[in-house]
């Protein structure tokens, strides 16, 4: 006779869940074999998965989950190239079934204000603002405020931003600044006059630009960096020891160290005049912005969709992805900038200002401006807020 546990209850089958991000060179077969799954089992799962997703598009950094039984049989496999989209293969009573799952997205609006105690970064961080937004806030005001030297203890900041989440509460992004205000009023220099700087977002398609309440642009014609990740591994120099060639030569660009696959943005509007391999630069994109300026993006792993010679791009548009092609010791972006045909140090040149809002645009800006002023007023009263689905 079969033996049963006390109480007559059968012990439920255990499920083991593995979750990780895909690493360089990792494949579906290596993922499954590492979990002890037999070839017969994982080939059936892979066969179903290929019906809904092109495995050639799988990239390092994407998240996956594998649920297996104690007998190492796959119960469910899911792959998420982005937070809101999941490609799933699940074991059912009729075998493995594949499906694409799109999670619902909603926006939440946040506001924070605070007083500068030491520097902008740590003061904003202590109030709950994430590092990405702090950097974006500083970038927005960079044409008006030098946050390395200008801030004093007692100055005040205000930031309003939107952030997208799935219905499961997962972050889709780190947020987008909608409004900012900085008041210079503190410090030991009593003679320093109070100054207020305000920036409000105005949309141009899918991109935002920032303006003072009177419509004056706070931006320049170019971004201050071609990618969000900001660690510079090599500066512009007329004499740098080359790590591969082993001799000194000019390095007329800026190297940004970043993980392979990090998106690279065009620093300004322009036309792609070259997209291909060019000697030691490996895969490179060259963009002509106007008769004066041109930018280069070297050592890329690949190009963004639609990027080829003759294509027109907008400021902030993704054009490629960080790699290590050409003469390179590791993943990084070799960024170069030309003025009148000569390479110049992008970190030190004075960039030309962007255009102010037109009369027609000012009419569209007015209702946004009223909303933003209302948010700042709320922060003056309560120091922080959180609104679901609507700004106020």
C-alpha positions in Angstrom: 0.0 0.0 0.0 1.3 3.5 -0.7 2.4 5.6 2.3 0.9 9.0 3.0 2.1 11.8 5.2 0.2 12.4 8.5 -3.2 14.0 7.8 -3.4 12.5 4.3 -2.1 15.6 2.6 0.3 15.2 -0.3 3.4 17.5 -0.2 3.1 20.1 -2.9 5.7 20.2 -5.7 8.4 22.7 -5.2 9.2 25.4 -7.8 12.7 26.9 -8.0 12.8 30.3 -9.6 16.0 31.7 -11.1 16.2 35.4 -12.2 19.2 37.2 -13.7 20.4 39.5 -16.4 21.8 38.0 -19.6 25.6 38.2 -19.8 27.8 38.6 -22.9 28.0 35.3 -24.8 25.3 33.7 -22.8 22.6 31.7 -24.7 19.3 30.0 -24.0 21.0 26.6 -24.1 23.7 27.7 -21.5 21.0 29.2 -19.3 19.0 26.0 -19.2 21.9 23.5 -19.0 23.3 25.4 -16.0 20.0 24.6 -14.2 20.3 20.9 -15.1 17.6 20.9 -17.7 17.7 18.1 -20.3 18.1 18.9 -24.0 14.8 17.3 -24.9 13.0 19.7 -22.4 14.8 22.9 -23.3 14.6 22.4 -27.1 10.8 22.3 -26.8 10.9 25.6 -24.8 13.3 27.3 -27.2 11.1 26.1 -30.2 8.1 27.9 -28.7 10.1 30.9 -27.7 11.3 31.5 -31.2 7.7 31.8 -32.4 7.3 35.1 -30.5 10.8 36.5 -30.3 13.9 36.7 -32.6 16.7 35.2 -30.4 19.3 37.1 -32.5 18.0 40.2 -30.8 18.8 39.0 -27.3 21.3 41.3 -25.6 23.5 41.4 -22.5 21.8 43.3 -19.8 18.2 42.0 -20.5 16.4 40.3 -17.7 15.1 36.7 -17.7 13.5 34.3 -15.3 13.4 30.5 -15.3 11.0 28.5 -13.1 11.9 24.8 -12.8 10.6 21.9 -10.8 12.6 19.8 -8.4 13.0 17.3 -11.3 14.7 20.2 -13.3 11.8 20.5 -15.7 11.0 24.0 -17.1 7.7 25.2 -15.8 8.0 28.8 -17.2 10.6 30.9 -19.0 10.3 34.7 -19.5 12.5 37.2 -21.2 12.2 41.0 -20.8 14.1 43.2 -23.3 12.3 46.1 -21.5 10.5 46.4 -18.2 7.0 46.7 -19.7 7.3 43.8 -22.2 7.7 40.1 -21.3 8.0 37.2 -23.7 6.9 34.1 -21.9 6.8 30.3 -22.5 4.7 28.5 -19.9 3.9 24.8 -19.3 0.2 24.1 -19.6 -1.9 20.9 -19.6 -1.6 20.9 -23.4 2.1 21.5 -23.5 4.3 24.6 -23.8 2.6 27.8 -24.9 4.3 31.1 -25.8 2.8 34.5 -25.4 3.8 38.2 -25.3 2.8 40.0 -22.2 2.6 43.8 -22.2 2.3 45.4 -18.7 0.2 48.5 -18.3 2.1 51.7 -17.7 1.1 54.7 -15.6 2.7 58.0 -14.8 3.3 59.3 -11.3 4.3 62.9 -10.7 6.7 63.9 -7.9 7.9 67.1 -6.4 10.7 67.7 -4.0 12.3 70.8 -2.4 15.1 71.3 0.0 17.9 73.5 1.4 21.5 73.1 0.2 23.6 71.9 3.1 26.9 70.9 1.5 26.5 70.5 -2.3 23.6 70.0 -4.7 24.1 66.3 -5.2 24.0 65.2 -1.6 21.4 67.7 -0.6 19.0 66.5 -3.3 19.9 62.9 -2.7 19.0 63.3 1.0 15.6 64.5 0.1 14.9 61.4 -2.0 15.8 62.5 -5.6 17.5 59.8 -7.6 21.0 60.4 -9.0 19.9 60.5 -12.6 17.5 63.3 -12.0 20.0 65.2 -10.0 22.4 65.2 -13.0 19.6 66.1 -15.3 18.6 69.0 -13.0 22.2 70.3 -13.1 22.4 69.9 -16.9 19.3 72.0 -17.3 20.7 74.9 -15.4 24.3 74.6 -16.6 24.1 77.7 -18.8 23.1 79.8 -15.8 24.6 78.1 -12.7 28.0 76.4 -12.1 27.0 73.9 -9.5 30.7 73.3 -8.6 31.3 76.8 -7.4 28.0 78.8 -7.2 25.9 77.0 -4.5 26.1 78.1 -0.9 24.6 76.5 2.2 21.0 77.9 2.6 20.3 78.0 -1.2 17.0 76.3 -2.1 16.1 73.9 -4.9 12.7 72.7 -6.3 12.2 69.9 -8.7 9.1 68.5 -10.4 9.3 65.3 -12.5 7.2 62.5 -14.0 8.1 58.9 -13.7 6.6 55.8 -15.4 5.8 52.5 -13.6 4.2 49.2 -14.5 1.1 48.2 -12.6 3.4 45.9 -10.6 5.3 48.9 -9.4 8.4 48.3 -11.4 10.3 51.4 -12.6 10.1 51.9 -16.4 12.5 54.8 -16.3 14.3 57.1 -13.8 12.0 60.1 -14.5 11.9 63.2 -16.6 12.3 66.7 -15.2 9.3 68.9 -15.9 10.1 72.0 -13.8 12.9 73.2 -11.7 13.8 76.2 -9.6 16.9 77.3 -7.8 17.2 80.2 -5.3 20.6 81.6 -4.5 20.1 83.2 -1.1 22.3 81.5 1.5 26.0 81.5 2.4 28.3 83.6 4.4 28.6 86.2 1.6 26.0 88.7 2.8 26.6 91.0 -0.1 25.4 88.3 -2.5 22.1 89.3 -4.0 19.2 86.8 -4.1 18.8 85.2 -7.5 16.1 82.9 -8.8 16.5 80.6 -11.8 13.5 78.8 -13.2 13.2 76.1 -15.9 10.0 74.8 -17.4 9.8 71.9 -19.9 8.3 72.4 -23.4 7.8 69.4 -25.7 9.1 69.1 -29.2 7.8 65.8 -30.4 9.2 63.2 -28.0 11.9 65.5 -26.7 11.8 68.2 -24.1 13.6 71.6 -24.1 13.7 73.9 -21.1 12.8 77.6 -21.0 12.5 80.4 -18.5 9.0 81.6 -17.9 9.4 84.4 -20.5 10.3 81.8 -23.2 14.1 82.3 -23.1 15.9 79.1 -23.8 18.1 77.6 -21.1 19.6 75.2 -23.6 22.4 75.4 -26.0 22.3 74.0 -29.5 24.2 70.9 -28.3 23.9 68.5 -25.4 26.8 68.7 -22.9 27.5 64.9 -23.4 26.5 62.3 -25.9 25.4 59.8 -23.2 23.9 59.8 -19.8 26.8 57.8 -18.2 29.4 60.5 -17.4 32.7 58.8 -16.3 35.4 60.2 -18.5 38.4 57.8 -18.9 40.5 60.0 -21.2 40.4 63.8 -21.8 41.2 65.9 -24.9 45.0 66.1 -25.1 47.7 66.9 -27.6 50.0 64.2 -26.0 48.5 61.0 -24.6 50.2 57.6 -24.3 48.1 55.2 -26.5 47.4 52.0 -24.5 47.6 49.8 -27.6 50.1 51.5 -29.9 52.4 52.1 -26.9 53.6 55.6 -27.9 52.6 59.2 -27.3 50.3 60.9 -29.7 47.4 63.5 -29.8 44.0 62.4 -28.5 41.7 65.0 -29.9 38.6 63.7 -28.3 37.0 62.6 -25.0 36.6 58.9 -24.0 33.5 58.1 -22.0 33.8 54.7 -20.3 30.4 53.0 -20.3 29.0 49.4 -20.4 28.7 47.8 -23.8 25.3 48.6 -25.3 24.8 52.0 -23.5 22.8 54.2 -25.9 24.7 57.1 -27.5 22.8 60.3 -28.4 23.4 62.8 -31.1 24.6 66.0 -29.4 22.7 68.2 -31.8 20.4 68.2 -34.9 22.2 67.3 -38.1 22.8 65.0 -41.0 24.7 61.7 -40.9 27.6 62.1 -43.3 29.3 58.8 -42.5 28.2 55.6 -40.8 30.6 52.6 -41.1 34.0 51.4 -40.2 37.0 53.8 -40.2 40.3 52.3 -39.2 41.1 52.6 -35.5 37.7 54.2 -34.8 36.0 50.9 -35.6 32.3 51.5 -36.2 31.8 55.2 -36.2 29.1 57.8 -37.0 29.9 61.3 -38.2 27.2 64.0 -38.0 27.4 67.4 -39.7 25.3 69.9 -37.7 25.8 73.0 -39.8 28.6 74.7 -41.7 30.5 75.2 -38.5 30.1 72.1 -36.3 30.5 68.3 -36.8 30.6 65.4 -34.2 32.1 61.9 -34.3 31.1 58.8 -32.3 33.7 56.0 -32.4 34.2 52.4 -31.2 30.4 51.7 -31.4 29.1 48.1 -31.1 26.2 48.8 -33.5 24.0 51.6 -35.0 20.5 52.6 -34.0 17.7 51.7 -36.3 17.6 54.0 -39.4 21.1 55.4 -38.8 22.9 55.5 -42.2 24.6 58.0 -44.4 22.2 60.7 -45.4 19.8 60.2 -42.4 18.7 63.3 -40.5 18.9 63.2 -36.7 17.6 65.3 -33.8 19.4 66.5 -30.7 19.1 63.7 -28.0 18.2 61.0 -30.5 19.9 57.6 -30.0 22.2 57.0 -32.9 24.3 54.0 -31.7 25.5 51.9 -28.8 28.8 51.8 -26.9 31.2 49.1 -28.0 34.9 48.3 -28.4 35.4 48.1 -32.2 38.6 49.3 -33.7 41.7 50.1 -31.6 40.1 49.8 -28.2 41.0 48.1 -24.9 37.4 47.9 -23.7 33.9 49.3 -24.1 33.9 53.1 -24.4 32.8 56.0 -26.6 35.4 58.0 -28.4 33.6 61.3 -28.9 35.1 64.1 -31.0 33.9 67.5 -32.0 34.9 69.7 -34.9 34.6 73.5 -35.3 35.5 74.9 -38.8 37.1 71.5 -39.7 39.4 71.4 -36.6 39.0 69.1 -33.6 38.3 71.2 -30.4 37.9 70.3 -26.7 34.1 69.9 -26.3 34.4 70.3 -22.5 35.8 73.8 -22.7 34.2 75.5 -25.8 31.4 77.9 -25.4 28.4 76.3 -27.1 25.9 78.5 -29.1 22.5 79.2 -27.5 19.3 77.5 -28.7 16.4 79.6 -30.1 13.8 81.1 -27.8 10.1 80.2 -28.0 8.1 81.9 -30.8 4.9 83.8 -30.2 2.9 80.8 -31.4 4.8 78.5 -29.1 4.4 80.9 -26.1 0.6 80.4 -26.4 1.1 76.7 -26.1 3.6 77.2 -23.3 1.1 79.3 -21.2 -1.1 76.5 -19.8 2.0 74.4 -19.0 3.6 77.4 -17.3 0.6 77.8 -15.0 0.7 74.1 -14.1 4.4 74.3 -13.3 4.0 77.5 -11.2 1.2 75.8 -9.2 3.5 72.8 -8.5 6.3 75.1 -7.3 3.8 76.9 -5.0 2.8 73.5 -3.6 6.4 72.7 -2.8 6.8 76.1 -1.1 4.1 75.0 1.3 4.7 71.3 1.7 8.3 70.5 0.6 7.2 67.4 -1.4 4.2 65.9 -3.2 3.2 62.8 -5.1 0.3 62.8 -7.7 -1.0 59.7 -9.6 -1.8 60.0 -13.3 -2.2 63.8 -13.3 0.2 66.7 -12.5 -2.2 68.5 -10.2 
